Amino acid sequence: MSPIQDIRKASGLSQAALAKLLAVTQSTISQYERGEIRPDIAKAIQLVSLGKRHGRRYRIEDLYQPELKEADHA
């Protein structure tokens, strides 16, 4: 699970609700969660702040780390 997806789920938000909060589209949230695109710095700050309100301790840098795939462990 990506940090962004974890923050969203911990916050009890749907992709559509998080998109509205960040003033982006639901498709953009989906792309963030899949690691296809990364949020700009302002959105990353909002996400980290949202996560902290819900007990998540991510740093901005964590939102820009590449996901490890199963094949990367072999």
N, C-alpha and C positions, 0 to 999 in steps of 0.2 A: 504494500500500500504506500502510495506517495505521501510525503508530508502534507501536501495540499489536501489530498483526499482525507487524511487523518484529521486535519484541522476542521474540515467541513463536517465530517461525521460526528466529531466530538462536540461540535457546535449545534448539532441537530438540524442542519440545513440541507436542503436539496441542492442540486447543482443550479437549478433555476433561481432559488432564493439567494445563494451565494453570488451568482452572476448579478442579480439586481443590486445587492449590497456593494459590489465592486464596480458597478456600472459597465459591465461587459456582457457578452452573450453567454448563454448556457453552453454553446459549442466551445467557446473559449475556455470555460472552466473544465470541460471534458478534455480539451487539449492540454491544459496545465496538468491535470491529473495523470494523463498518459505520458507526460514528459515530451510531448511534441513541440510545445512552445513553453517559454518561461514568462512569468509575470514581470512587468516593469517594476522598478524599485519602489514606487509609490504603492502599487498593489501588494508587493511582497511585505512591505511594512504593515499594511492593513491586515494581511493574512497572519503574520506573526503575532500581532496585537490581539486578533480574534482568538488565536490559539491559546495565548497566555490567559485570556479570560475564561478559558475552558480547560485549564490544567495542562496544556501542552507547552513544552519548553523548547520550541524550535528557534533557531537563529535565522536571520535572513539568508545567510550562506547555505543553510540546509535546503532551501527551496531551489537552489541552483545546482545541487549535486546530481550527477547522473544516477539513474536507477541501476542497481545491479540486477542483471538478468540471470536466470538459471544457468545458461550456457557460460556465463562469466566465472562460475564457480568450478568448472571442469578443468 
